[in-house]
Amino acid sequence: MDKRSVIVEFHSVGSYVKVSAIDSESLVEVSIVGDPAAGEAALQRAAVRKLEYVLQQRKPAAPAARPRGGLVV
């Protein structure tokens, strides 16, 4: 991610941990659920990777190039 600030929160629920990652600029939030045995760092990396993926998918597509070869009047 291009040096954006990300808020990460962990919430233990029974035998699993819900990890939320929030982009502070766009306020996009994603969540993952994982095994607490995986470790906080691994769960945080997974949540941030998912956030990066979602932000990338939300970027507008590049405009289609006009086909060349015709005569423009």
C-alpha positions in Angstrom: 0.0 0.0 0.0 1.3 3.5 -0.7 2.1 4.6 2.9 -1.6 4.8 3.9 -2.6 4.6 7.6 -4.4 1.3 8.4 -6.3 0.7 11.7 -6.2 -3.0 12.7 -8.4 -4.4 15.5 -8.5 -7.9 17.0 -11.7 -9.3 18.6 -11.5 -12.7 20.3 -14.7 -14.7 19.8 -14.7 -18.2 21.3 -12.0 -20.3 19.7 -11.2 -17.8 16.8 -10.1 -14.2 16.3 -11.8 -11.7 14.1 -9.4 -9.2 12.6 -10.6 -6.0 11.0 -8.4 -3.7 8.9 -9.7 -0.2 8.1 -8.1 2.2 5.6 -8.1 5.6 7.4 -8.3 7.6 4.1 -11.2 5.8 2.3 -12.8 4.2 5.4 -12.9 0.8 3.6 -13.1 -2.0 6.1 -12.4 -5.7 5.6 -12.4 -8.6 8.1 -10.9 -12.0 8.4 -11.4 -14.8 10.9 -8.4 -16.9 12.0 -7.0 -19.2 14.5 -5.4 -17.4 17.5 -2.5 -19.9 17.3 -1.5 -18.3 13.9 -0.2 -15.3 15.8 -1.1 -11.7 15.8 1.5 -10.7 13.2 0.3 -13.3 10.7 -3.3 -12.4 11.2 -2.5 -8.7 10.8 -0.6 -9.4 7.6 -3.5 -11.4 6.1 -6.0 -8.7 7.0 -3.8 -5.9 5.5 -3.3 -8.0 2.3 -7.0 -8.4 2.0 -7.5 -4.7 2.4 -4.9 -4.0 -0.3 -6.8 -6.4 -2.6 -10.2 -4.8 -2.0 -8.7 -1.2 -2.5 -7.1 -2.4 -5.8 -10.4 -3.8 -7.0 -12.2 -0.6 -6.3 -9.8 1.5 -8.5 -11.5 2.7 -11.7 -10.5 0.7 -14.8 -8.3 2.4 -17.3 -10.2 3.9 -20.2 -10.3 1.7 -23.3 -8.0 3.0 -26.0 -9.6 4.1 -29.2 -8.9 1.8 -32.1 -6.5 3.3 -34.6 -6.7 3.1 -38.4 -9.9 5.0 -39.2 -10.3 8.4 -40.6 -11.4 11.0 -38.0 -13.2 14.0 -39.4 
